[in-house]
Amino acid sequence: MIFKTLSLENFRVFDGPHNIDLAPRRDGLLSKPVVLFGGLNGAGKTSILTAIRLALLGRKAIGNAVSKKDFNEYLAEQINKKAVKDTTDPVAKVSLEFTHTHQGEHSTYRVVRNWSLDADESLILFKNDVCEESLTTEQVQSFLHELVPPGIGDLFFFDGEKIAELAEDDTGSYLKEAVQKLLGIDVINRLSDDLDIYIKQISQKAADAKTVKVIGELELEKKELLLQANKERESEDQVKRKLADLELHVREAEQKIQDRGGAWAKTKNDEKDKASDLIKHKAILETKLLGELDGAFPLALAPNAIAELIEALSKEQEIKESQAFLNKLNENLTGLETVIKSQFKSDSDKLLATISEYFSSVTEPSIDKVELDISNTDFNLIQAQMEDSSTAKAHCKELTQELIETEQALESVSINIQRAPDEEELTSLYENLRKLDTEKHKLKTQYGLHLVKAKSLITKALELAKKLEKLYTSQKTEASISKAVSRVDSTSKVLQEFSTQLTEMRVSQLEELFAQSYRKLARKEDLKLSAKITPNTFDVTLVDADDIAINRKSMSAGEKQVFAFAILEALGKLSGKVLPVVVDTPLGRLDSKHRDKLVKHYFPEAGEQVILLSTDTEVDEDFFSAMTHEISHAFEIEFDEQTKCSTLNEGYFWKTPPIVAQKEAV
């Protein structure tokens, strides 16, 4: 079976008609199996999975014991809200076209389901574009169940929640139910029940009037208890569906708060306090920086010019000292001459000439002029300021760097404050979330009450069944029914033996298929693992190379999900059915290593056609690139916040080829 086209009209988030091409495309001779749908949470990915399941499984898509009334209510809830608002009597439609080969005959089928708010659904089947008018709704559904048995459908069309449920199932109940449906053991169990009913009927006929009356009263009471229990279970299922829808609304509300900056709002006051401290610190830094600029810092801006000035001033100081010495000398030469002449009369002229000659040589007048002529005090002050300018320059550099860092931190804090929504808007969002949580709590309470009531009623019914069993057993000794009892016992024994042997044989096959799948999907260090499945409980035990059991409770969430994928793949292969695989948001709890294994070894090999519904964080750019050679084509589901409806365009977030699937004109 290969899905070719899925058509939706006024279905869930899709307003009006939409045609979606699902047929895998070819690259030369090779067919690419993966059709990828990308969409954010709440965009409508689950609607695609729901539509496929509904088209093929009908009422069985939502449960095994769903009444017609509940199914009609469910269908009414699936009609697009905008269509309900805009149209007097909106009609919803889900149509799936697929190919199927039976006994060598290859045909194209199209199943169409229509329904409205107040009318029952219409189910029509086309074969090679010819309407099968002779088939009733029940016959069409029976044909579809032959193609895709409801128990088998869960192995091929599933979502992340089913993976999580199977991953956490330590009881083996899900696996047991799946295997029984695969092998037809559930039919054997029903046959055994029918044989018991047969014995009860003939036993009742052979009983005396008093016993018949007691049996009749007990059967009636048991029937009434089971009827009430079924009603409680139906109510429980309804509450469970409402709870699932409500949890989706809660996730959407939480996402809306996140999108509006709810995470930033939690730290908004802290960010404001931080901004206030940064503003104060910035003012202090600016004051310090201005103080440095008002001091000696300007001298550091022209170090070469200042050095030349100091050198010139030093020379002028030397010239001025020399001139002062010469002036002082000239002032005292006359007195010196008088003293020499008085003491050295005969040699005074010679001595004076020698002295004059000496001082003339050492006090030769300078040709340099003194232009700046500053005092020694001012000169020393300039030298001190020059030394201070180097220190001021270093301080200014440190203060400037600290100021830049402060401004950057202030800008970052300001952006965080801007990201936070207005308190009024956030208050409204949180109030809505609190209302949803309150409603969720009420529904959980209702769910628990229905569950307890159903359990109590079933317990009472079982007690009555035990009483009835004793009465029926007492009648089995009658000769008139002993032969029938003997035949029924023999038949039951054969059925039980057949069921046991068939189960053991298929469980052995399932162990090998599961081990193969798990080794393919697990990490390299897990490749020596194998599996053992207990036939009566269907509990799966992983064992290592030394045949030592591994505690599943010690496995990580990601490892458990790989475990669940391996079980589903093994069951799918065991079924012998060749069906498309449809998986919705399967990678949420996996680490990168396990995701890599699934992307490379599960999705491309799961079937001839794999429809993968993912967010941009599950199949991201790296995983998209890794699967490119296996991806036939991709769609992006875009949700419009104003209309609350979605549209489909070919492409995947960052990759946009020409549009193929789009909204058509009505």
C-alpha positions in Angstrom: 0.0 0.0 0.0 1.2 3.5 -0.9 -0.6 6.7 0.0 -1.0 9.0 -3.0 -3.1 11.9 -2.0 -4.7 13.1 1.3 -7.5 15.6 0.9 -8.9 17.6 3.8 -11.8 20.0 3.9 -12.8 21.9 7.1 -10.9 19.4 9.2 -9.5 20.5 12.5 -7.1 23.5 11.8 -7.5 23.2 8.0 -10.2 25.6 6.7 -11.6 24.8 3.3 -10.2 22.2 0.9 -6.5 21.1 0.9 -4.9 18.5 -1.3 -1.7 17.0 -0.1 0.6 15.0 -2.4 1.9 12.0 -0.4 3.3 9.8 -3.2 7.1 9.2 -2.9 8.9 10.7 -5.8 11.8 9.2 -7.7 15.4 10.3 -8.2 16.1 8.4 -11.4 15.4 4.7 -10.7 15.5 5.1 -7.0 12.4 6.0 -5.0 12.8 8.4 -2.0 10.6 7.0 0.8 10.4 10.0 3.3 7.7 12.6 3.0 8.5 15.3 5.7 6.0 17.6 7.3 7.4 20.5 9.4 5.4 22.6 11.8 5.6 24.3 15.2 3.6 22.9 18.1 -0.1 23.4 17.5 0.3 24.1 13.8 -1.5 20.9 12.7 1.0 18.1 12.4 -1.2 15.8 14.5 -4.2 16.6 12.2 -2.4 14.9 9.3 -1.9 11.7 11.4 -5.5 11.9 12.7 -6.9 12.3 9.2 -5.0 9.2 7.9 -6.1 7.1 10.9 -9.7 8.3 10.6 -9.9 7.7 6.9 -8.7 4.0 7.2 -9.9 2.9 10.7 -13.1 4.9 11.2 -14.5 4.6 14.7 -11.7 2.2 15.6 -9.3 5.2 15.2 -10.3 6.5 18.6 -10.9 3.3 20.5 -12.2 -0.3 20.5 -15.5 0.3 22.3 -16.7 3.6 21.1 -20.5 4.1 20.7 -22.0 5.6 17.6 -23.1 8.6 19.6 -19.6 9.3 21.0 -18.2 8.8 17.5 -20.6 11.4 16.0 -19.7 13.8 18.9 -16.0 13.2 18.1 -16.5 13.9 14.4 -18.4 17.1 15.2 -15.4 18.3 17.3 -13.1 17.8 14.3 -14.9 20.3 12.1 -12.9 23.5 11.6 -14.0 26.2 14.1 -13.8 28.9 11.5 -16.0 26.9 9.1 -18.5 26.4 11.9 -18.5 30.2 12.6 -18.7 31.2 8.9 -21.1 28.6 7.5 -24.6 27.6 8.5 -24.1 23.8 8.0 -20.4 23.2 7.5 -19.3 19.8 6.0 -16.0 18.2 6.8 -14.3 15.7 4.6 -11.3 13.4 4.8 -10.3 11.6 1.7 -7.3 9.3 1.2 -6.2 7.9 -2.2 -3.9 4.8 -2.1 -2.7 2.0 -4.2 -3.0 -1.7 -3.2 -2.1 -5.0 -4.9 -4.3 -8.0 -4.2 -3.6 -11.4 -5.9 -1.5 -9.7 -8.6 -4.1 -7.0 -9.4 -2.8 -3.5 -8.8 -5.6 -1.0 -8.1 -6.0 2.6 -6.9 -8.6 3.2 -4.2 -10.0 6.4 -2.7 -11.9 6.4 0.5 -14.0 9.5 1.3 -15.6 10.4 4.6 -18.0 13.3 4.9 -19.9 14.5 7.9 -21.6 17.6 9.3 -22.6 18.8 12.8 -25.9 17.0 13.0 -25.7 14.2 10.4 -24.0 10.7 10.4 -20.9 10.3 8.4 -21.0 9.2 4.8 -18.4 6.6 3.8 -17.7 6.0 0.0 -15.1 3.8 -1.7 -13.8 4.3 -5.2 -11.8 1.7 -7.1 -9.9 3.0 -10.1 -12.1 6.1 -10.0 -15.3 4.0 -10.1 -17.6 4.3 -7.1 -18.4 1.0 -5.3 -22.1 1.9 -4.9 -23.1 -1.7 -4.1 -21.1 -1.6 -0.8 -22.8 -0.3 2.4 -20.9 1.8 4.9 -20.3 -1.2 7.1 -19.0 -3.3 4.1 -16.6 -0.5 3.1 -15.3 -0.2 6.6 -14.9 -4.0 6.8 -12.9 -3.9 3.6 -10.6 -1.2 5.0 -10.2 -3.2 8.2 -9.1 -6.1 6.1 -6.4 -3.9 4.5 -5.4 -2.3 7.8 -6.6 -4.2 10.9 -7.1 -1.7 13.8 -4.6 -3.5 16.0 -2.1 -3.4 13.1 -2.7 0.3 12.3 -1.3 1.3 15.7 2.0 -0.3 14.7 2.3 1.9 11.6 0.5 5.1 12.4 1.6 6.4 15.8 2.8 9.5 17.6 5.4 10.5 20.2 2.8 9.8 23.0 2.4 6.2 21.9 6.2 5.9 21.8 6.4 7.3 25.4 3.6 5.0 26.5 5.3 1.9 25.1 8.7 3.0 26.4 7.3 3.2 30.0 5.2 0.0 29.8 6.9 -2.3 32.3 3.9 -4.7 32.4 4.1 -5.9 28.8 0.3 -5.3 28.4 0.7 -3.2 25.2 3.0 -5.8 23.6 0.7 -8.6 24.7 -2.4 -7.0 23.1 -0.5 -6.2 19.9 0.8 -9.7 19.5 -2.6 -11.3 20.2 -4.1 -9.1 17.6 -1.3 -9.9 15.1 -1.7 -13.7 15.6 -5.5 -13.7 15.9 -5.3 -14.9 19.4 -7.9 -12.4 20.4 -10.3 -14.3 18.0 -9.4 -17.5 19.8 -10.2 -15.9 23.2 -13.5 -14.7 21.8 -14.3 -18.2 20.6 -13.5 -19.6 24.1 -15.9 -17.0 25.6 -18.6 -18.0 23.1 -18.1 -21.7 24.0 -18.6 -20.8 27.7 -21.8 -18.9 26.7 -22.9 -22.0 24.8 -22.4 -24.2 27.9 -24.2 -21.7 30.1 -27.1 -21.7 27.7 -27.6 -25.5 27.5 -26.9 -25.7 31.3 -29.6 -23.2 31.9 -32.1 -25.2 29.8 -31.4 -28.3 31.8 -31.7 -26.7 35.2 -34.8 -26.7 37.4 -37.1 -23.7 37.5 -35.7 -22.4 40.7 -32.2 -22.6 39.5 -33.1 -21.0 36.2 -34.8 -18.2 38.0 -31.7 -17.6 40.2 -29.4 -17.8 37.1 -31.6 -15.4 35.2 -31.6 -12.9 38.0 -27.9 -13.1 38.5 -27.2 -12.8 34.7 -29.5 -9.8 34.6 -27.8 -8.2 37.5 -24.4 -9.0 36.1 -25.4 -7.6 32.7 -26.7 -4.4 34.4 -23.4 -4.0 36.4 -21.3 -4.5 33.2 -23.5 -2.0 31.4 -23.0 0.5 34.1 -19.3 -0.3 34.1 -19.1 0.2 30.3 -20.9 3.6 30.7 -18.3 4.6 33.3 -15.5 3.4 31.0 -17.1 5.4 28.1 -17.3 8.4 30.4 -13.7 7.8 31.4 -12.7 7.6 27.7 -14.6 10.9 27.0 -12.9 12.6 30.0 -9.5 11.1 28.8 -10.0 12.6 25.3 -11.0 16.0 26.8 -8.0 15.8 29.1 -5.7 15.1 26.1 -7.2 18.1 24.3 -6.9 20.2 27.4 -3.2 19.2 27.8 -2.7 20.3 24.3 -4.3 23.7 25.1 -2.1 23.9 28.2 1.0 23.3 26.1 -0.1 25.9 23.6 -0.7 28.4 26.5 2.7 27.7 27.9 4.2 28.1 24.5 2.4 31.4 24.0 3.8 32.7 27.3 7.2 31.6 26.2 6.8 33.2 22.8 5.6 36.5 24.5 8.8 36.5 26.6 7.4 34.8 29.7 10.9 33.6 30.7 12.2 37.2 30.6 9.2 38.4 32.7 10.3 36.2 35.6 13.6 38.1 35.9 12.3 41.5 34.8 12.6 43.1 38.2 16.0 41.7 38.7 17.0 43.0 35.3 15.6 46.5 36.3 17.7 46.5 39.5 20.7 45.4 37.6 20.1 48.2 35.1 19.8 50.8 37.9 23.1 49.6 39.4 24.8 49.8 36.0 23.5 53.3 35.4 24.9 54.4 38.7 28.3 52.7 38.1 28.4 54.3 34.6 27.9 57.8 36.1 30.8 57.1 38.6 33.1 56.0 35.8 32.2 59.0 33.7 33.0 61.4 36.7 36.3 59.7 37.3 37.1 59.9 33.6 36.3 63.6 33.5 38.6 64.1 36.5 41.4 62.4 34.7 40.8 64.5 31.6 40.8 67.7 33.6 44.2 66.9 35.0 47.5 66.0 33.4 46.0 63.6 30.7 46.0 66.2 27.9 49.9 66.3 28.1 49.8 62.5 27.2 48.1 63.3 23.9 51.3 64.9 22.4 54.3 63.0 24.0 56.7 64.0 21.2 55.9 67.7 21.4 56.1 67.7 25.2 59.5 65.9 25.1 60.8 68.6 22.7 59.5 71.3 25.0 61.2 69.8 28.1 64.4 69.5 26.1 64.2 73.2 25.0 63.3 74.3 28.5 66.3 72.4 29.9 68.6 74.1 27.5 67.2 77.5 28.4 67.7 76.7 32.1 71.4 76.0 31.3 71.7 79.3 29.3 70.2 81.3 32.1 72.4 79.7 34.7 75.5 80.5 32.6 74.4 84.1 32.1 73.8 84.5 35.8 77.2 83.2 36.6 78.8 85.6 34.1 76.9 88.6 35.4 78.0 87.7 39.0 81.5 87.3 37.8 81.6 90.6 36.1 80.2 92.3 39.2 83.1 91.0 41.3 86.0 91.4 38.8 86.6 95.1 39.8 87.0 94.2 43.4 89.2 91.3 42.5 91.4 93.5 40.4 91.8 96.0 43.4 92.8 93.2 45.7 95.3 91.7 43.3 96.9 95.0 42.6 97.3 95.7 46.2 98.8 92.3 47.1 100.7 91.5 43.9 101.9 94.9 42.8 104.8 93.8 40.6 102.9 90.8 39.0 99.4 92.2 39.2 99.1 92.9 35.5 100.3 89.5 34.5 98.1 87.8 37.0 95.0 89.8 36.0 95.7 89.0 32.4 95.9 85.3 33.2 92.7 85.4 35.3 90.8 87.4 32.6 92.0 85.0 29.9 90.8 81.9 31.9 87.4 83.3 32.7 86.9 84.4 29.1 87.5 80.9 28.0 85.0 79.3 30.4 82.4 82.0 30.3 82.1 82.4 26.5 78.7 84.1 25.9 76.0 81.8 24.4 74.6 82.6 21.0 71.2 80.9 21.9 68.4 83.1 22.9 66.1 82.5 25.8 62.6 82.7 24.3 60.3 80.9 26.8 62.0 82.2 29.9 60.1 80.3 32.6 61.0 80.0 36.2 62.6 76.9 37.8 59.4 76.3 39.7 57.3 76.3 36.6 59.8 74.1 34.9 59.7 71.6 37.8 55.9 71.7 37.7 55.9 70.9 33.9 58.2 68.0 34.5 56.0 66.6 37.3 52.8 67.0 35.1 54.6 65.1 32.3 55.2 62.2 34.7 51.6 62.4 35.9 50.3 62.3 32.3 51.6 58.7 31.8 49.7 57.6 34.9 46.6 59.5 33.9 46.7 57.9 30.4 46.8 54.4 31.9 43.9 55.3 34.3 41.9 56.7 31.4 42.4 53.5 29.4 41.2 51.3 32.3 38.2 53.6 33.0 37.3 53.7 29.3 37.4 49.9 29.0 35.3 49.5 32.1 32.9 52.1 30.8 32.5 50.2 27.5 31.8 46.9 29.3 29.3 48.7 31.6 27.5 50.2 28.6 27.4 46.8 26.8 26.0 45.1 30.0 23.5 47.9 30.2 22.4 47.4 26.6 22.0 43.7 27.1 20.0 44.2 30.3 17.8 46.8 28.4 17.1 44.2 25.6 16.1 41.7 28.2 13.7 44.2 29.8 12.3 45.0 26.4 11.7 41.3 25.7 9.5 41.0 28.8 5.9 41.5 27.9 3.7 44.1 29.6 2.5 43.0 33.0 -1.1 43.4 31.9 -0.6 41.1 28.9 1.4 38.6 30.9 -1.2 38.6 33.7 -3.9 37.7 31.1 -1.8 34.8 29.8 -1.1 33.4 33.2 -4.7 33.7 34.2 -5.7 31.7 31.2 -3.0 29.1 32.0 -4.3 28.9 35.6 -7.9 28.4 34.4 -6.7 25.6 32.1 -4.7 24.0 35.0 -7.8 24.2 37.2 -10.0 22.6 34.5 -7.3 20.0 34.0 -7.3 19.2 37.7 -11.1 18.8 37.7 -10.9 16.5 34.7 -8.3 14.4 36.4 -10.5 14.1 39.4 -13.5 13.1 37.2 -11.3 10.6 35.4 -10.3 9.0 38.7 -13.9 8.8 39.9 -15.1 7.1 36.7 -12.1 4.7 37.0 -12.9 3.8 40.6 -16.6 3.4 39.8 -15.9 1.2 36.8 -13.5 -0.9 38.9 -16.1 -1.3 41.7 -18.8 -2.3 39.2 -16.6 -4.8 37.4 -15.5 -6.3 40.8 -19.2 -6.8 41.7 -19.9 -8.3 38.3 -17.0 -10.7 38.8 -18.4 -11.8 42.1 -21.7 -12.6 40.4 -19.8 -14.4 37.6 -18.2 -16.7 40.2 -21.7 -17.4 41.7 -23.0 -18.1 38.2 -20.0 -20.3 37.4 -20.8 -22.5 40.5 -24.4 -22.8 39.3 -23.4 -23.7 35.8 -20.8 -26.2 37.0 -23.4 -27.9 39.1 -25.5 -28.4 36.0 -22.7 -30.0 34.0 -23.1 -33.3 35.7 -26.5 -33.8 34.0 -26.2 -36.5 31.4 -28.0 -34.5 28.8 -25.2 -31.9 28.6 -22.2 -34.0 29.6 -21.4 -34.8 26.0 -21.6 -31.1 25.0 -19.4 -30.2 28.0 -16.9 -32.8 27.0 -16.7 -31.5 23.4 -16.4 -27.9 24.6 -13.6 -28.9 27.0 -11.8 -30.7 24.2 -12.2 -27.8 21.9 -11.1 -25.3 24.5 -8.0 -27.5 25.2 -7.1 -27.6 21.5 -7.6 -23.9 21.2 -5.4 -23.2 24.2 -2.7 -25.5 23.0 -2.8 -24.0 19.5 -2.7 -20.5 21.1 0.3 -21.4 23.3 2.3 -23.1 20.5 1.5 -20.2 18.0 2.5 -17.7 20.6 5.8 -19.4 21.5 6.7 -19.7 17.8 5.9 -16.1 17.0 7.5 -14.8 20.2 10.8 -16.5 19.1 10.5 -14.7 15.7 9.7 -11.4 17.5 12.8 -11.8 19.8 15.1 -12.0 16.7 13.3 -9.2 14.9 13.4 -7.0 18.0 17.1 -7.7 18.6 17.9 -6.8 15.0 16.0 -3.6 15.2 17.4 -2.6 18.6 21.0 -3.2 17.6 20.4 -1.2 14.4 19.0 1.8 16.4 21.1 1.6 19.6 24.6 3.1 20.1 27.7 1.1 19.3 28.3 0.0 22.9 24.9 -1.7 22.9 25.3 -3.7 19.7 25.9 -7.0 21.6 22.5 -6.8 23.3 19.8 -9.4 22.6 16.2 -9.8 23.8 14.1 -12.4 25.6 10.3 -12.2 25.6 8.3 -14.2 28.2 5.4 -15.8 26.2 2.7 -15.6 28.9 3.5 -12.1 30.1 5.2 -10.7 27.0 7.6 -8.8 29.2 10.8 -7.9 27.2 14.1 -8.4 28.9 17.3 -7.0 27.4 20.4 -9.2 28.0 24.0 -8.5 27.4 26.7 -10.7 25.8 27.0 -12.6 29.1 23.3 -13.3 29.1 22.8 -11.0 32.1 19.5 -9.1 32.2 19.6 -5.3 32.0 17.3 -3.4 34.3 15.0 -1.3 32.0 14.3 1.1 34.8 17.9 2.1 34.8 17.7 3.1 31.1 17.5 6.7 30.1 14.4 8.2 28.5 16.1 8.2 25.1 17.2 4.6 25.5 13.6 3.6 26.4 12.3 5.4 23.3 14.7 3.6 21.1 13.5 0.4 22.8 9.9 1.4 21.9 10.8 2.1 18.2 12.6 -1.3 18.0 9.4 -3.0 19.3 7.2 -1.2 16.8 9.5 -2.0 13.9 9.7 -5.7 15.0 5.9 -6.0 15.3 5.4 -4.3 12.0 7.7 -6.9 10.3 6.1 -9.7 12.2 2.6 -8.6 10.9 3.7 -9.3 7.3 1.8 -6.1 6.3 3.5 -3.7 3.9 2.0 -0.4 5.0 3.2 3.2 5.0 4.7 4.4 8.3 3.3 7.7 9.7 5.1 9.1 12.8 4.2 12.3 14.6 6.8 14.2 16.7 8.9 11.2 17.6 12.2 12.7 18.7 11.4 15.0 21.6 13.0 12.9 24.4 16.0 11.6 22.5 19.6 12.7 22.8 21.6 13.6 19.7 23.2 10.2 19.4 19.9 8.3 19.4 18.3 10.9 17.1 21.2 10.4 14.7 20.5 6.6 14.7 16.8 7.0 14.0 17.3 9.6 11.3 19.9 7.5 9.5 18.6 4.0 10.1 14.9 4.0 11.1 13.0 6.5 9.0 14.7 5.8 5.7 14.3 2.0 6.2 10.9 1.8 8.1 8.9 1.2 4.9 8.5 2.1 1.2 6.7 5.2 2.4 7.5 7.1 5.6 5.5 10.2 6.5 7.4 12.1 9.2 5.7 14.9 11.1 8.3 17.0 13.0 9.2 20.3 14.6 12.2 22.3 13.5 14.0 21.3 16.7 13.5 17.5 16.0 14.6 17.3 12.4 16.8 20.4 12.3 19.2 21.5 9.6 21.8 18.9 10.4 19.3 16.0 10.4 17.6 17.4 7.3 20.9 17.4 5.5 21.6 13.8 6.7 18.3 12.6 5.3 18.3 14.7 2.1 19.0 11.8 -0.2 16.0 9.9 1.4 13.5 12.8 1.4 11.1 12.8 -1.5 9.6 16.2 -0.7 8.7 18.2 2.4 5.8 20.5 3.5 5.8 23.3 6.0 2.6 23.8 8.0 2.0 27.4 8.8 -0.5 28.5 11.5 -2.2 31.8 11.3 -2.7 33.3 14.8 -5.6 35.5 13.6 -7.7 32.9 11.8 -6.5 30.0 14.0 -6.1 28.0 10.8 -3.2 26.4 9.0 -2.0 26.2 5.4 0.5 23.9 3.7 3.3 24.9 1.4 6.0 22.7 0.0 9.3 23.3 1.7 10.7 22.8 5.2 11.3 25.9 7.3 14.5 27.0 5.6 14.1 25.2 2.3 11.3 26.4 0.0 10.8 24.7 -3.4 7.8 25.6 -5.6 4.4 25.2 -4.0 2.6 22.0 -4.7 0.2 21.5 -1.8 -1.9 24.6 -1.3 -5.4 25.8 -0.4 -7.7 25.5 -3.4 -10.7 27.6 -4.4 -13.9 26.0 -3.1 
